[in-house]
């Protein structure tokens, strides 16, 4: 078997095992049970001459580290981080068993195939190959498989960074996600995540006065007030901000001078996004230039004949890097206007965004290698709108990037649909490319 073929088979089989272990994280402390995937990885590394360190935050919530020690303590260290948990599924929408790890015609199906057991598996394969080879780096390589990314990382990366700082001491991090080829007229753009927005979840409790539903005239109905609160939050638009990383990304997409100018001008970006036919790009343009407010859950009322005195509204707010949780609260107050005194706000998550500079030797190395493995492509930094475990490191001023290397087989427009959606899948060529990417990157960057 050729080397490339062997890599592809090895990464594919490991991914299928990780999918079948079904480490579903529903947000409760007892879910996830990533100890199953940690055991699978431990089995996988057995006999390769490395030792596996295991860290437990809560029962069953285990993370694993494999370390290839470098010879020069002053050389930069690199940490490759993959999460081992996945989000729940709605099985009715799937064409395959979401936890079967089925392989057909070069496609692996299952929850986690792209978020992100594919990368967790390929990073492990690259690490084991390096461990079994003549690789004697100056800088240390740390492979980290973490629990709990899908619920914010409290019991995984967050726990390690807080409680086991020596174990995860590094100079650079690579984790999810990016590297899905986006076609342009002069080749494919491969995005590399350099930053992400901050999750700020708020519960708004609207008060009213209870009464009989048969006499609604001039009553203080909490649901009526809540409807207006939802309307105001849904239509609230804070001022746009254009980051350099957004500008570079838009320019790389080669959308033409007029649209490029519109999408990179703080005064025009909202209008330009409104007029875009490409809905996915419109949403991205809006989210990458604004702190966003999405009222997503409402609970209230007790009975059809009772005027409600209490309604709760949960709002998912994503803050741009540089916007503090306090500033988020000030924006909420502005959106509510004179209704603010009738609303009590409580905090769920309250996280600042995070942004790493793309001007590092690691970025140069990723760029060099990815562009060679996928000829005609170019690596471009991007701001991610969702959350990743990269934030824990960026908050501590450690550059953390999101990457992977995908083939052209599954179109880039499918990816946003598959993340946390139905029919998640990956092609085995992409697994080979990512594995080769990590291996070459370590040889280049840690040499
Ligand atoms: Zn993920």
Boltz pocket constraint, residues with backbone or C-beta under 6 A from the ligand:
constraints:
  - pocket:
      binder: B
      contacts: [[A, 83], [A, 115], [A, 116], [A, 149], [A, 176], [A, 387]]
      max_distance: 6.0
